[in-house]
Amino acid sequence: MDLDVFKALASDKRLAILAWLKDPVAHFRPQKDGDLVDDGVCGVFIAEKLGMSQPAAGEHLKLLVRVGLLRSKRIKQWTFYQRDEQRIAEVKRTLQEDW
């Protein structure tokens, strides 16, 4: 498994993002553009929930996308994020097998 996946999972903030996006309706208010489940959660909402600037949150989100744990989707000028459940399951399987 790629070392970057371990780096991505080594952050409380990134783990929180992954947890929130598992049930976005429970953790985020409705969005004007994009459905929370079908399209993902707007990066602005994630930054607000993290209590940090959009650029700082964006770095966490970019890393999670780069290692394949999140997918991103553009709608208008916004970027929406959702978990890649297939990739997450693959990482979990690999971790279980390697231990």
C-alpha positions as a printed Julia matrix, in Angstrom:
99×3 Matrix{Float64}:
   0.0    0.0     0.0
   1.15   3.5    -0.78
   2.82   5.31    2.12
   0.75   8.41    1.27
  -2.4    6.57    2.39
  -0.87   6.15    5.85
   0.08   9.83    5.9
  -3.47  10.76    4.93
  -4.89   8.64    7.74
  -2.42  10.06   10.29
  -4.39  13.3    10.71
  -7.3   13.74   13.11
  -8.76  16.35   10.76
  -8.68  14.02    7.74
 -10.14  11.18    9.8
 -12.93  13.54   10.91
 -13.63  14.47    7.28
 -13.91  10.8     6.34
 -16.23  10.14    9.3
 -18.49  13.13    8.51
 -18.74  12.19    4.84
 -19.85   8.67    5.76
 -23.19  10.24    6.78
 -23.24  13.74    5.28
 -26.92  14.39    6.01
 -26.26  13.96    9.74
 -23.23  16.27    9.74
 -23.96  19.06    7.23
 -26.83  21.41    6.52
 -28.59  21.22    3.15
 -26.75  22.85    0.25
 -28.1   25.22   -2.37
 -26.12  23.52   -5.14
 -25.52  19.79   -5.13
 -27.13  17.0    -3.15
 -25.22  16.0     0.0
 -25.44  12.29   -0.84
 -25.46  12.2    -4.65
 -22.95  15.01   -5.3
 -21.0   15.22   -2.04
 -20.39  18.02    0.41
 -19.12  21.43   -0.65
 -15.56  22.15    0.44
 -16.76  25.41    2.0
 -19.01  23.48    4.41
 -16.16  21.12    5.29
 -13.82  24.05    6.0
 -16.45  25.64    8.24
 -16.95  22.41   10.19
 -13.18  22.02   10.6
 -12.97  25.64   11.83
 -10.24  26.54    9.37
  -9.77  28.56    6.2
 -10.84  27.13    2.87
  -7.23  26.93    1.59
  -6.11  25.02    4.7
  -9.07  22.63    4.48
  -8.43  22.33    0.75
  -4.97  20.89    1.42
  -6.49  18.13    3.56
  -9.14  17.44    0.92
  -6.61  17.38   -1.94
  -4.52  14.79   -0.12
  -7.56  12.58    0.51
  -8.47  12.85   -3.18
  -4.89  12.15   -4.29
  -4.74   8.89   -2.32
  -8.19   7.91   -3.6
 -10.17   8.03   -0.35
 -12.36  10.89   -1.63
 -13.74  11.83   -5.03
 -14.23  15.43   -6.03
 -16.83  16.91   -8.35
 -17.18  20.46   -9.67
 -20.6   22.12   -9.76
 -20.56  25.74  -10.87
 -17.62  27.32   -9.02
 -17.73  24.86   -6.09
 -15.98  21.59   -5.43
 -17.92  18.81   -3.71
 -16.41  15.81   -1.95
 -17.63  12.31   -1.21
 -16.04   9.13    0.01
 -14.83   6.51   -2.45
 -16.27   3.51   -0.62
 -14.64   0.99   -2.95
 -11.16   2.44   -2.33
 -11.8    2.69    1.43
 -12.83  -0.98    1.52
  -9.68  -1.87   -0.43
  -7.49   0.01    2.08
  -9.24  -1.7     5.01
  -8.73  -5.12    3.42
  -5.06  -4.42    2.78
  -4.52  -3.25    6.36
  -6.21  -6.38    7.75
  -4.19  -8.68    5.49
  -0.89  -6.95    6.23
  -1.31  -7.18    9.99
